[in-house]
Amino acid sequence: MSSVQRKWTEESYAVITETTAGSAPRHNELISFVRYQLGKMGARNEHHKFEDLCRALSRQRITRNIVTATGPVSAGGDQGRDFETFISFVGDSLQDVGIFLGIEQHELIAFCCTLQSSGLPSKIRADIEKIFDSPENAPSVIIYFTVADMSVAVRHRLADEVRGRWGARLEVIDGNSLSELLVDPECLWIATDYLSLSRDLLEPGRPADAVHELMLTGDIIVRPIESLDPIRDLGLHSPLQIDVWQGLPPYVARAVDGHLDELIGRGGLIVVEGNSASGKTRTAYEAVRRSMDKLGERPIIIPKDGVSLRKLISSGYQLDGSIIWLDDLERFIAPGGLDEGIIRLFGSDASVLFIATLRSRAKAAMSQAGGSTGRSVAAVYRAVMAGAKTVRVDRRLNKKERSRAYRLAADLRIRTALEMAESTGFAEYMAAAPSALERWQDGKDGANEIGAALISAAVDYRRAGYSSPIPRAWLEATFKAYLDSRIRNRVTVEDVEAGFSWVVDLIHGASSCLELMGDDMYSPFDYLVDYAQEQSERAPGERSTFQSLANIPDDIWHELADRIQVDDPSFMSCVSMASLSPHPMLTYVYRHEILKGEFCADSLSDPGTLLNFARSCMNARMCIACQAVRLQVDLVPMLKMLLEGFSSIPQGDEPTAVQIDCLSALFSMGENSNLEGRTSPLRVAAEKFSPDEWRKLGEFMVGNGMDFAGRQWIALADSMEGKKASWPVSLKKAEAFYIRGDWPDSTTPA
């Protein structure tokens, strides 16, 4: 026995002794139940289910790099007749049992499974004959799973025959051995999924380490991708279910797929960004599946939140060769959760992949969110994204994508989605988003006014900055604000219960308007949130954030001010939105907490928050400098952030959205603010920087058609250097600008 094998055996014995000490009867009862359930699989002809179980166990305990190969499969039948599946492996991801069996790295392994009980030795010989029909792909190790038990003498005799005839090793894992493997803590999920293992059989007093505790409570899921439900486990929107068209529809390849495949091969953090129901999660899921074919099988780690992920890493769990799935990235960036330290720790390791999805509106909200202690959420978000590679998925299909979709139009859902594509995004329709919107509007029109009011309240909590699941009590306290006075005071408890039932009903078997998130916590369908905000911003005369938030009822703002706690992850986001709304009570609460020394005083100096502040001023056509002075926002860090964004614009390349926003804010300041007066707040703040920076900015603006604003900044630079400044006089200020793609140098007008 090698030293590695001996170490594994000794450590395993110690663990087994510790976890089963004093509980042998319960442990034996668990093994007996698993053994009984395995036997019933043969009686039920559950061939494919047994194959899935063996494959999951092999990935968990023998090797992770497994790909399913095409092999002869019987048609089934009675008396537990056999089936065969040959699974081949090439790689270096051996697990503990693989090491114990003495398998060497890079050996080719074939796996076989059978439910047959009679004539088992002959069955095994016949299957092995078939395996070696192709000598060029001959394995050096064969692992054979059986439900039936096999004596040691028979196993040794078969192993000798295989070694003598083909020079290969045969390892038989029979029913008893299989049962013992399946009751190990890290394999209990397999027994639970495939054998209906009841949690009542688990030993309640058995000590569990941190990893097992996380897995047994569901805070962390670690499974091969074939064992995951894309909707339940990975967050895909449930698609429309129409007649015979059930389950996930065929995947329509997106334009970003090739680039995404390339990035996945490098590891690190990849963020798939896009609007709600644009197909982000499906695109990421399909990319991971394709990577399995090219890079080999890897386990998927799904944390419940950022705190659970940090606990898993702190426990010493090895992430090597794993994919960490982060659907809705905003759920993971939180105090004690995902931060740039974790990304830096694993970012240079190509064998560890973090793949996340992020809604565009959630991205904007995160960039302005604060934190109750220490760094703001926006600061953590920015640091995490600095090490990320981002791929954007458009909500509408381009010409080539539509052509691919037409080839899949035999599926009625795809055909109908293509017909609706002009008014609705392709993926939006597939996720029943338009139907959810129609249900909400029908409810307002009388189908279920109380249910529609509950949806409206949840949507407005989101618009007010509250991104966490919303307590039922908050919805009950505010929904009447959306009801007509004729029924507001006649609502019964039964009416409210019926309303909550209505809002969580699945539409066409897909999404619901509100999703129940645990005990009496609700989240609105993000498509409805985006729709409500867009409609508010499009309303006549309502172009500013202040005005678009004005249609949120008073009750929502008052409830937030009364209920939200300072340590709530959404507190700072709500403060930011309240400061731009007609109900700034939370802003006063925030300032009071700062005076008491119980809040992070620099949250509103965070670059992400400042950029969002500047954006809101531009949307409202307000002077950024004047609004900053009114709200006591320091202009020096704001100018620093904007200058850094401008200076990072790549020469001769397309600027990013953030870089354009930074330049837009500086353009707005140059157009609308007083830079000539030496005591003006903007001039005082600008003098903290070198004249060369303002001259460089001004010359860039002039060279790209922003003449008045550019000449303002150049005059400022001259004035700071004691030169005679030529301040421009504008008769009509520009309202937009265009950055030339061929500008030769940022310091020289083109």
C-alpha positions in Angstrom: 0.0 0.0 0.0 1.4 3.4 -1.0 1.9 6.2 1.6 -0.9 8.2 0.0 -3.3 5.2 0.3 -2.2 4.5 3.9 -2.8 8.2 4.9 -6.2 8.2 3.3 -7.2 4.9 5.0 -6.0 6.1 8.4 -7.7 9.5 8.1 -10.9 7.9 6.9 -11.0 5.4 9.7 -10.5 8.3 12.2 -13.4 10.2 10.7 -15.7 7.2 10.5 -14.9 6.3 14.1 -15.6 9.8 15.3 -18.9 10.3 13.4 -20.3 6.9 14.3 -19.1 6.5 17.8 -22.0 5.7 20.1 -24.4 5.6 17.3 -23.7 2.3 15.5 -27.3 1.1 15.6 -28.5 4.3 13.9 -25.6 4.1 11.4 -26.3 0.5 10.6 -30.0 1.3 10.2 -29.1 3.9 7.6 -26.9 1.5 5.6 -29.7 -1.1 5.7 -32.3 1.4 4.4 -30.0 2.5 1.6 -29.3 -1.2 0.8 -33.0 -1.9 0.7 -33.7 1.1 -1.6 -31.0 0.0 -4.0 -32.6 -3.5 -4.2 -35.9 -1.9 -5.1 -34.4 -0.2 -8.1 -33.9 -3.5 -9.8 -37.5 -4.5 -9.1 -38.7 -1.2 -10.6 -36.4 -1.4 -13.7 -34.9 2.0 -12.8 -31.9 1.5 -15.1 -31.3 5.1 -15.9 -31.8 6.3 -12.4 -29.2 3.8 -11.1 -26.8 4.9 -13.9 -27.2 8.6 -12.7 -26.6 7.5 -9.1 -23.4 5.7 -10.0 -22.1 8.6 -12.1 -22.8 11.1 -9.3 -21.0 8.9 -6.8 -18.1 8.4 -9.2 -17.7 12.1 -9.6 -17.9 12.7 -5.9 -15.6 10.0 -4.7 -13.5 8.6 -7.5 -12.7 11.3 -10.1 -14.3 14.5 -11.2 -13.3 14.4 -14.9 -16.0 12.1 -16.2 -17.8 12.3 -19.6 -20.7 10.2 -20.6 -19.8 8.0 -23.6 -22.3 6.4 -26.0 -22.5 2.7 -25.4 -25.0 -0.2 -25.8 -28.1 0.1 -23.6 -30.7 -2.5 -23.4 -34.4 -1.9 -23.8 -35.1 -2.8 -20.2 -37.6 -5.5 -19.2 -38.5 -7.5 -16.1 -36.4 -9.4 -13.5 -33.9 -6.5 -13.4 -32.4 -7.1 -16.8 -29.2 -5.3 -17.5 -28.1 -2.1 -19.2 -24.6 -0.8 -19.9 -23.1 2.6 -19.9 -19.4 3.2 -20.5 -18.1 6.3 -19.0 -14.5 7.3 -19.9 -12.1 9.6 -18.2 -8.9 11.3 -18.9 -7.6 13.8 -16.4 -5.9 14.4 -13.0 -8.8 15.1 -10.6 -8.7 11.9 -8.5 -10.8 11.9 -5.4 -10.2 9.9 -2.1 -11.7 6.6 -3.2 -9.8 6.8 -6.6 -6.6 7.3 -4.6 -7.5 4.4 -2.3 -8.0 2.1 -5.3 -4.5 2.9 -6.4 -5.6 4.6 -9.7 -2.7 6.6 -11.2 -3.1 10.0 -12.7 -4.0 10.1 -16.4 -5.2 6.5 -16.5 -8.2 5.8 -18.7 -11.1 4.4 -16.7 -14.3 2.7 -17.9 -17.3 2.6 -15.6 -20.1 0.1 -15.9 -23.4 -0.3 -14.1 -26.0 -3.1 -13.9 -29.1 -3.9 -11.9 -29.0 -7.6 -13.0 -28.7 -10.0 -10.1 -28.7 -13.5 -11.8 -25.7 -14.7 -13.8 -23.7 -11.7 -12.7 -20.2 -13.0 -13.5 -21.3 -13.8 -17.1 -22.8 -10.4 -17.4 -19.6 -8.7 -16.3 -17.5 -10.8 -18.7 -19.8 -9.9 -21.6 -19.7 -6.2 -20.8 -15.9 -6.2 -20.6 -15.7 -8.0 -24.0 -17.7 -5.1 -25.4 -15.4 -2.5 -23.8 -12.4 -4.0 -25.4 -14.0 -4.2 -28.9 -12.1 -0.9 -29.6 -8.5 -1.6 -28.6 -7.4 2.0 -29.4 -9.6 3.3 -26.5 -9.0 0.4 -24.2 -9.1 1.4 -20.5 -6.5 0.4 -17.9 -9.1 0.3 -15.1 -12.7 -0.9 -15.1 -15.0 0.0 -12.2 -18.2 -2.0 -12.2 -21.2 -1.1 -10.0 -23.8 -3.7 -9.1 -26.8 -3.7 -6.9 -26.3 -7.4 -6.2 -23.7 -8.5 -3.7 -20.7 -10.5 -4.8 -18.4 -12.6 -2.7 -14.7 -11.7 -2.4 -13.6 -15.0 -4.1 -15.7 -14.3 -7.2 -14.4 -10.7 -7.4 -10.8 -11.9 -7.2 -11.4 -14.5 -9.9 -12.9 -12.0 -12.3 -10.1 -9.5 -11.6 -7.5 -12.2 -12.4 -9.3 -13.0 -15.7 -9.4 -9.4 -16.8 -5.7 -8.8 -15.8 -4.6 -11.9 -17.6 -6.5 -11.4 -20.8 -6.4 -7.6 -21.3 -3.9 -6.4 -18.8 -6.5 -4.2 -17.1 -7.6 -3.9 -13.5 -11.2 -4.7 -12.5 -12.8 -3.2 -9.3 -16.3 -4.3 -8.5 -18.4 -2.1 -6.1 -21.3 -4.3 -5.1 -24.5 -3.4 -3.2 -23.0 -3.6 0.3 -20.0 -1.4 -0.7 -22.2 1.0 -2.5 -24.5 1.4 0.5 -21.6 2.2 2.8 -20.2 4.8 0.4 -23.6 6.5 0.0 -24.0 7.1 3.8 -20.8 9.0 4.0 -21.7 12.7 4.8 -20.5 14.1 1.5 -22.6 11.5 -0.4 -25.8 11.8 1.6 -27.2 14.2 -1.1 -26.9 11.4 -3.6 -28.8 9.0 -1.4 -31.4 11.7 -0.7 -31.9 12.6 -4.4 -31.9 9.1 -5.9 -33.1 6.8 -3.0 -35.7 8.9 -1.2 -33.5 9.0 2.0 -35.5 10.5 4.8 -33.8 13.1 7.0 -35.4 11.3 10.0 -32.8 8.6 9.5 -29.9 10.9 9.9 -28.3 10.9 13.3 -29.4 14.2 15.0 -26.6 14.0 17.5 -23.8 13.3 15.1 -21.1 16.0 15.1 -20.6 17.6 11.7 -17.7 19.8 10.6 -18.3 23.2 9.0 -18.4 21.8 5.4 -20.9 19.1 6.3 -23.0 21.6 8.2 -23.2 23.9 5.2 -24.1 21.1 2.9 -26.7 19.4 5.1 -28.5 22.7 5.7 -28.5 23.6 2.0 -26.4 26.7 2.4 -23.9 25.1 0.0 -24.7 22.7 -2.8 -21.9 20.8 -4.6 -23.0 18.6 -7.5 -22.2 17.7 -11.0 -24.1 19.8 -13.5 -26.2 16.8 -14.7 -27.5 16.4 -11.1 -28.7 20.0 -10.9 -32.1 21.4 -11.8 -31.4 24.5 -13.9 -34.5 26.2 -12.6 -34.5 25.2 -9.0 -30.8 25.2 -8.4 -29.3 27.6 -10.9 -31.9 30.3 -11.1 -33.1 30.0 -14.7 -36.5 31.5 -15.2 -39.1 28.9 -15.7 -40.0 28.9 -19.4 -43.5 28.8 -20.8 -45.1 25.4 -20.7 -47.5 24.9 -23.6 -49.2 21.7 -24.6 -46.4 19.2 -25.5 -43.7 21.8 -25.3 -42.5 21.3 -21.8 -39.2 21.8 -20.0 -36.4 24.0 -21.2 -36.7 25.0 -24.9 -33.8 24.5 -27.3 -31.0 27.0 -26.7 -30.6 29.7 -29.2 -26.9 30.4 -29.5 -26.0 34.0 -28.7 -23.4 36.3 -30.2 -21.4 36.3 -27.0 -21.0 32.5 -26.8 -17.6 32.3 -28.4 -16.1 35.1 -26.3 -17.7 33.5 -23.2 -16.2 30.1 -24.0 -12.7 31.7 -24.3 -13.0 33.5 -21.0 -14.2 30.4 -19.2 -11.0 28.6 -20.2 -9.0 31.2 -18.3 -10.8 31.0 -14.9 -11.3 33.9 -12.6 -14.6 35.9 -12.2 -16.9 36.2 -15.3 -20.0 38.4 -15.0 -22.8 37.9 -17.6 -24.7 41.2 -17.5 -27.9 42.3 -19.1 -31.5 43.5 -18.5 -34.0 41.4 -16.6 -35.2 38.3 -18.5 -32.6 38.9 -21.3 -31.3 35.3 -21.1 -28.2 35.9 -18.9 -28.6 32.8 -16.7 -29.4 30.5 -19.6 -26.4 31.9 -21.6 -24.1 31.2 -18.6 -25.6 27.8 -18.0 -25.1 26.7 -21.6 -21.5 28.0 -21.5 -20.7 25.9 -18.5 -22.2 22.9 -20.2 -20.0 23.4 -23.2 -17.0 23.8 -21.1 -17.5 20.3 -19.7 -17.0 18.9 -23.2 -13.8 20.8 -23.7 -12.3 21.0 -20.2 -13.8 17.9 -18.5 -16.4 17.5 -15.8 -16.2 19.9 -12.9 -18.4 20.1 -9.8 -20.7 23.1 -9.5 -20.6 24.9 -6.1 -23.8 26.9 -5.4 -23.7 29.0 -2.2 -26.9 30.4 -0.8 -25.2 33.8 -0.3 -21.8 35.5 0.1 -21.6 34.6 3.8 -22.0 30.9 3.1 -19.3 31.1 0.4 -16.9 32.7 2.8 -17.6 30.1 5.4 -17.0 27.3 2.9 -13.6 28.8 2.0 -12.7 29.5 5.6 -13.4 25.8 6.4 -10.5 24.8 4.2 -12.7 23.3 1.4 -10.6 23.0 -1.8 -12.1 24.9 -4.7 -9.6 23.5 -7.2 -11.3 22.3 -10.3 -14.6 23.8 -9.3 -17.1 26.2 -10.8 -18.7 28.6 -8.3 -22.2 29.7 -9.5 -23.3 33.2 -8.4 -26.7 33.9 -9.9 -27.7 37.6 -9.2 -24.3 38.8 -8.0 -25.8 41.5 -5.8 -26.9 38.8 -3.4 -23.3 37.8 -2.7 -21.6 41.2 -2.3 -22.5 42.1 1.3 -20.8 42.5 4.7 -18.9 39.3 5.4 -19.6 37.9 1.9 -17.9 38.1 -1.4 -15.2 40.7 -1.8 -12.1 41.3 -3.9 -9.9 39.3 -1.4 -11.7 36.1 -2.5 -11.4 37.0 -6.2 -7.7 37.8 -5.8 -7.1 34.5 -3.9 -8.4 32.4 -6.7 -8.4 34.8 -9.7 -5.0 33.6 -11.0 -6.0 29.9 -10.8 -7.4 28.8 -14.1 -8.9 25.7 -12.4 -11.3 27.9 -10.3 -14.1 29.7 -12.2 -16.5 32.1 -10.6 -19.4 32.7 -13.0 -22.0 35.3 -12.1 -25.1 37.0 -13.5 -26.0 40.6 -12.9 -29.0 42.7 -13.9 -28.1 46.1 -15.3 -30.4 47.9 -12.8 -29.0 45.9 -9.9 -25.5 47.0 -11.0 -26.5 50.6 -10.9 -28.1 50.2 -7.4 -25.0 48.4 -6.1 -22.7 51.1 -7.3 -24.5 53.5 -5.0 -25.2 51.3 -2.0 -23.4 52.0 1.3 -22.7 50.0 4.4 -23.3 50.4 8.1 -19.7 49.8 9.2 -16.4 49.9 7.4 -16.4 50.0 3.6 -19.5 50.7 1.6 -21.1 48.0 -0.5 -20.3 50.2 -3.5 -16.6 50.1 -2.7 -16.6 46.4 -2.4 -18.6 46.0 -5.6 -16.2 48.2 -7.5 -13.2 46.3 -6.2 -14.7 42.9 -7.1 -15.6 44.1 -10.6 -12.1 45.4 -11.1 -11.0 41.8 -11.4 -13.9 40.6 -13.4 -14.4 39.9 -17.1 -17.8 41.1 -18.2 -20.0 39.8 -21.1 -23.2 41.6 -21.9 -26.3 39.8 -23.2 -28.8 42.0 -25.2 -32.5 41.5 -24.5 -33.2 41.4 -28.3 -31.8 39.0 -30.8 -29.5 40.3 -33.5 -29.9 39.2 -37.1 -27.7 36.1 -36.9 -29.4 35.0 -33.6 -32.8 35.4 -35.1 -31.7 33.2 -38.0 -30.6 30.5 -35.5 -33.9 30.8 -33.7 -35.9 30.3 -36.9 -34.1 27.0 -37.3 -35.6 25.9 -33.9 -39.1 27.2 -34.6 -40.6 23.8 -34.5 -40.9 24.5 -30.7 -44.1 26.6 -30.5 -42.6 28.8 -27.7 -39.7 29.8 -29.9 -41.9 30.4 -32.9 -44.3 32.6 -30.9 -41.4 34.5 -29.2 -40.0 35.3 -32.6 -43.4 36.7 -33.6 -43.4 38.9 -30.4 -39.8 39.9 -30.7 -40.5 43.4 -32.0 -42.5 44.4 -28.9 -41.0 42.0 -26.4 -37.5 40.6 -25.9 -37.1 37.0 -27.0 -36.0 35.7 -23.6 -38.5 37.9 -21.8 -41.4 36.2 -23.7 -39.9 32.8 -23.0 -39.8 33.5 -19.3 -43.5 34.6 -19.3 -42.5 38.2 -18.4 -45.1 39.8 -20.6 -47.8 37.5 -19.1 -46.7 38.5 -15.6 -47.0 42.1 -16.6 -50.4 41.5 -18.1 -51.5 39.6 -14.9 -50.5 42.6 -12.8 -52.4 45.0 -15.0 -55.4 42.7 -15.1 -55.4 42.6 -11.3 -55.5 46.4 -11.2 -58.4 46.4 -13.6 -60.5 44.2 -11.3 -59.2 40.6 -11.7 -57.6 40.8 -8.2 -57.1 44.4 -7.0 -55.6 43.3 -3.6 -53.1 41.0 -5.3 -52.1 43.8 -7.8 -51.7 46.2 -4.8 -49.4 43.7 -3.1 -47.3 43.5 -6.3 -47.2 47.3 -6.6 -46.0 47.7 -3.0 -43.2 45.1 -3.6 -42.2 46.8 -6.8 -42.0 50.2 -5.2 -39.9 48.9 -2.3 -37.4 47.8 -4.9 -37.6 51.2 -6.7 -37.0 52.8 -3.3 -33.7 50.9 -3.0 -34.7 47.9 -0.9 -33.0 45.0 -2.7 -33.5 42.2 -0.1 -36.5 40.0 0.2 -39.4 42.0 1.5 -41.1 40.9 4.7 -44.8 40.2 4.4 -45.5 42.6 7.3 -44.1 45.5 5.2 -46.4 44.6 2.3 -49.5 44.3 4.5 -48.7 47.7 6.0 -48.6 49.5 2.7 -50.7 47.7 0.0 -53.8 49.7 0.8 -52.2 52.8 -0.5 -52.7 51.3 -4.0 -56.4 50.5 -3.5 -59.4 52.6 -4.5 -61.1 54.2 -1.5 -64.3 52.3 -2.2 -62.6 49.0 -1.2 -59.7 50.1 1.0 -61.6 49.9 4.3 -63.5 46.7 3.4 -60.6 44.4 3.0 -60.8 41.2 5.1 -58.1 38.9 6.3 -59.4 36.3 3.9 -59.0 38.8 1.0 -55.4 39.4 1.9 -54.6 35.7 2.1 -56.3 35.2 -1.3 -54.2 38.1 -2.7 -50.9 36.6 -1.5 -51.9 33.2 -3.1 -52.7 35.0 -6.4 -49.4 36.8 -6.6 -47.3 33.6 -6.2 -49.2 31.6 -8.8 -47.0 30.4 -11.7 -48.0 31.8 -15.1 -47.9 29.2 -17.8 -45.8 27.1 -15.4 -43.1 29.8 -15.5 -42.5 32.9 -13.4 -44.8 34.4 -10.8 -45.3 38.1 -10.1 -43.9 37.7 -6.6 -41.7 34.8 -5.5 -41.9 33.4 -2.0 -38.4 33.5 -0.5 -38.5 31.5 2.7 -40.7 32.4 5.6 -43.1 35.2 4.7 -40.5 37.0 2.5 -41.2 38.0 -1.0 -39.3 39.3 -4.1 -41.0 40.9 -7.1 -40.3 39.6 -10.6 -37.4 41.9 -11.6 -39.0 42.4 -15.0 -41.9 44.2 -13.3 -39.5 46.4 -11.4 -37.7 47.5 -14.5 -40.9 48.1 -16.3 -42.4 50.3 -13.6 -39.2 52.4 -13.4 -39.0 52.8 -17.2 -42.7 53.8 -17.3 -42.2 56.4 -14.6 -39.1 57.9 -16.3 -41.0 58.1 -19.6 -44.0 59.9 -18.1 -44.5 63.5 -19.6 -42.5 66.0 -17.6 -41.0 63.4 -15.3 -37.4 63.1 -16.5 -35.5 63.3 -13.1 -34.9 60.7 -10.6 -36.6 63.0 -8.0 -39.8 63.2 -10.1 -39.8 59.6 -11.1 -39.7 58.6 -7.4 -42.5 61.0 -6.5 -45.1 58.5 -7.6 -44.0 56.1 -4.9 -46.7 56.4 -2.1 -45.8 58.1 1.1 -46.5 54.9 3.0 -43.6 53.1 1.4 -41.1 55.8 2.5 -42.6 56.0 5.9 -42.5 52.3 6.4 -38.9 52.1 5.4 -38.0 54.9 7.8 -39.8 53.1 10.6 -38.7 49.5 9.9 -35.3 49.3 8.3 -32.3 48.8 10.5 -29.0 50.5 10.2 -27.2 47.2 9.7 -29.6 46.1 6.9 -27.6 45.5 3.7 -30.1 47.7 1.8 -30.0 50.6 4.3 -27.5 52.8 2.4 -29.2 52.1 -0.9 -32.5 53.3 0.5 -30.8 56.4 2.0 -29.4 57.2 -1.4 -32.8 56.9 -3.1 -34.6 58.8 -0.2 -32.2 61.7 -0.6 -33.4 62.1 -4.2 -37.1 61.7 -3.3 -39.8 63.9 -1.8 -39.5 61.9 1.5 -35.9 62.3 2.7 -36.6 61.0 6.3 -34.0 58.3 5.9 -31.4 60.9 5.0 -32.0 62.5 8.3 -31.8 59.2 10.1 -28.5 58.5 8.4 -27.1 61.9 9.4 -28.3 61.3 13.0 -26.5 58.0 13.1 -23.3 59.6 11.8 -23.5 62.2 14.6 -23.9 59.4 17.1 -20.8 57.7 15.6 -22.7 54.5 14.7 -22.5 54.8 10.9 -19.8 54.8 8.2 -19.3 58.5 7.7 -17.6 58.2 4.3 -20.3 56.1 2.6 -21.4 59.1 0.4 -17.8 59.7 -0.6 -17.6 56.4 -2.3 -16.8 56.8 -6.0 -19.7 54.6 -7.1 -22.2 56.5 -5.0 -20.8 59.8 -6.2 -21.1 58.8 -9.9 -24.7 57.8 -9.3 -25.3 61.1 -7.6 -23.9 62.9 -10.7 -26.1 60.7 -13.0 -29.3 61.6 -11.0 -28.4 65.3 -11.3 -27.9 65.1 -15.0 -31.2 63.2 -15.4 -33.0 65.9 -13.5 -31.2 68.7 -15.5 -29.8 70.0 -12.2 -26.5 71.6 -11.6 -24.3 68.9 -10.1 -22.2 71.4 -8.0 -25.2 73.2 -6.6 -26.9 69.9 -5.6 -23.7 68.7 -4.0 -23.5 71.8 -1.9 -27.1 71.5 -0.8 -26.6 67.9 0.3 -23.2 68.5 1.8 -21.5 66.2 -0.6 -17.8 66.8 -0.9 -16.9 67.9 -4.4 -13.2 67.1 -4.1 -13.6 63.2 -4.2 -16.3 63.7 -6.8 -13.9 65.6 -9.1 -11.2 63.0 -8.4 -13.5 60.2 -9.4 -14.6 61.9 -12.6 -11.1 62.8 -13.6 -9.9 59.2 -13.1 -12.8 58.0 -15.3 -11.9 60.5 -18.0 -8.1 59.8 -18.0 -8.8 56.0 -18.4 -10.5 56.5 -21.8 -8.5 54.4 -24.2 -6.9 56.2 -27.1 -8.6 55.2 -30.4 -11.0 52.8 -28.7 -14.6 52.9 -27.7 -15.1 54.2 -24.1 -17.1 52.3 -21.6 -20.4 53.4 -20.2 -18.8 54.5 -16.9 -16.1 56.5 -18.8 -18.8 58.2 -20.8 -20.8 59.0 -17.7 -17.7 60.6 -16.1 -17.1 62.7 -19.1 -20.7 63.7 -19.3 -20.6 64.9 -15.7 -17.5 67.0 -16.4 -19.2 68.3 -19.6 -22.3 69.2 -17.5 -20.2 71.0 -14.9 -18.3 72.9 -17.6 -21.6 73.9 -19.2 -23.6 74.9 -16.2 -21.3 75.8 -13.3 -19.4 78.9 -12.2 -15.7 78.3 -12.7 -14.7 81.9 -13.1 -15.7 83.1 -9.5 -12.8 82.3 -7.2 -15.1 81.6 -4.2 -17.5 79.3 -6.0 -17.6 75.8 -4.5 -16.7 74.1 -7.7 -13.7 76.4 -8.4 -12.4 75.9 -4.8 -12.6 72.1 -5.2 -11.1 72.2 -8.7 -8.0 74.1 -7.4 -7.1 71.0 -5.4 -6.0 69.5 -8.7 -3.2 70.5 -11.1 -3.9 72.9 -14.0 -2.5 70.4 -16.4 -5.4 68.0 -15.7 -8.0 70.6 -16.5 -6.2 71.7 -19.6 -6.0 68.1 -20.8 -9.7 67.7 -20.2 -10.5 71.0 -21.9 -8.5 70.3 -25.0 -10.0 66.8 -25.3 -13.5 68.4 -25.1 -12.8 71.0 -27.7 -11.3 68.4 -30.0 -14.5 66.3 -29.7 -17.1 69.1 -30.3 -17.7 70.2 -26.7 -16.5 73.7 -27.4 -18.0 75.8 -24.6 -17.3 73.3 -21.7 -13.8 72.6 -23.0 -12.9 76.3 -23.2 -14.3 76.7 -19.7 -11.8 74.1 -18.3 -8.9 75.6 -20.4 -9.7 79.0 -19.0 -9.7 77.6 -15.5 -6.2 76.1 -16.0 -4.9 79.4 -17.3 -6.4 81.2 -14.3 -4.9 78.8 -11.8 -1.4 79.4 -13.4 -1.8 83.2 -13.2 -2.2 83.6 -16.9 -4.9 85.8 -18.6 -7.9 83.6 -18.9 -10.2 83.9 -21.9 -13.6 82.8 -20.4 -16.1 81.9 -23.1 -19.5 83.4 -23.6 -22.2 81.0 -24.7 -25.3 82.0 -26.6 -26.6 78.5 -26.8 -25.2 75.6 -24.9 -24.8 72.2 -26.5 -27.0 69.4 -25.2 -24.9 66.5 -26.3 -21.5 65.5 -27.6 -19.9 62.8 -29.8 -16.5 61.3 -29.0 -14.5 60.8 -32.2 -13.1 57.3 -32.6 -10.0 58.6 -34.5 -8.9 61.3 -32.1 -5.0 61.2 -32.3 -4.1 62.4 -28.9 -5.9 63.3 -25.7 -4.0 66.5 -25.4 -4.2 67.7 -29.0 -7.4 69.0 -30.7 -8.2 66.9 -33.7 
